[in-house]
């Protein structure tokens, strides 16, 4: 479809060039046909590509034993380093208590991270494969498998910090996101804070030290709620990850609907002094970190 649109525009441009050169061998009335057809094909191509991006994430791509093992071996290299680099300072600045919940703990890396900062932590995830890896890495840790979209097993719990790293990249719809955010809000203590670390939309349309999107040009047409694909370069599993892109303004609406207010927003950039062969990271932030509190 995109090729057809490009071909029509090429013929149209050639036609205009012929006219400009004074060549009248091609009847002028053909231009009245070429211009609207080229425009129509371009519009149709854009619609088709948009619909191709408009898919619904129907399963958790991390609920997979092979991917779970690959993810468990991942430390904090390259682009991932920027996601966690500033978390210590943000937690020290905004969190006063010691009770932590890691929502979407995966293989437990982020749970162990906040435990290393002196917090007690409960890690929860919907993926049995991921939680199995977390328990294997830290047998004494408190890791729990929860039903998708249901935090009722934690009802009555109260936390000073709710940390979510990349989890909302895999939650497909606004209603489901808001439902989970409300449940997490209700578990915050009076001075509790939620830190939601998500992928910036820009991560899906650029190249990075730890990620590649060059094989997925359709990502450029994706808007909030659309499926996007990206390949992780720091793991052995080369299958693309499927995420759901969500733009900043739409996250703000989610938080408002869930009864949360944004205390601060961080977009970490590389400094260039890390000794890493950065690609886009010094100029474009791959991650967005939201610090949230209950609405007063």
Beta strands, then each sheet from edge to edge (+ up, - down):
strand 1: 99-103
strand 2: 120-125
strand 3: 142-145
strand 4: 159-165
strand 5: 188-199
strand 6: 211-212
strand 7: 227-232
strand 8: 241-244
strand 9: 260-266
strand 10: 287-294
sheet 1: 3+ 2+ 1+ 4+ 5+ 10- 9+
sheet 2: 6+ 7- 8+
end
